Amino acid sequence: MHILAFILMLVVGSIVAASNGDFSGLIGIGKIVGGIIFVFALMWLLLHPVLLVIAIFILIMFVEVCLRNK
């Protein structure tokens, strides 16, 4: 219960600080949530090899398009 209360206080405190112009708390929360989402997406892709191949192909095409525009 204390952990949930700490997380809630951290989120509320970050929102209050962001309203005063300090976005470092929200950036930290975003990095943590983004990392968790990345790990779950990677695990999901590794369970479905066909989707992993498609994701790698899309990534290669994205990099190729980005390099051509420079």
Long-range contacts (C-beta under 8 A, 24 or more apart in sequence): none
